[in-house]
Amino acid sequence: MKILMVCLGNICRSPLAEGILKSKLSKNRFYIDSAGTGGYHIGNRPDIRSIEIAKKNGIDISSQKCRQVKTKDFAAFDLIYAMDYSNYNHLIEMAPSIKDQAKVRLLLEETEGPIMEVPDPYYGGKDGFANVFQLIDEACQQIKIKFE
């Protein structure tokens, strides 16, 4: 199964989601990647604060490179998780077909909590990254339970 994690710039939330989910699922059965709906940071490493919170939790995302979502990703991936409604809507608009639209979900739909969006921690402090890590980790644990 192939899963794509998507946020706006592919430097904060989606790289964390990629790294967290990779740490939970079998590399033999799952391919996990991340991308951004915007092309602001193509080729760059994730935000240093994302790298640091991942490292603090035993996950190395420092070798990831930011990329932008492409239409061909809908054919390449079985599931596409958006971090928030804005990126979800962007992905729905990009989807080549209704079948492809059905692949797009909000990541936090996997949890039972009242929060549906992973907040963007970019302009916040380090605590924002810790909160985002926790939200994503919980959702990725539910994905693991669902598919493994």
Protein Blocks (a to p, Z undefined) as FASTA:
>chain_A
ZZddddfkopmmmmmmmmmmmmmpcfklpccddddfbfklgoiacdfklmmmmmmnopaf
klpccddddfklmmmpmbdcdfbfklmmmmmmmpmbfklmmmpccfklmpmbfbfbdcdf
klmcfklmmmmmmmmmmmmmmmmmmmZZ
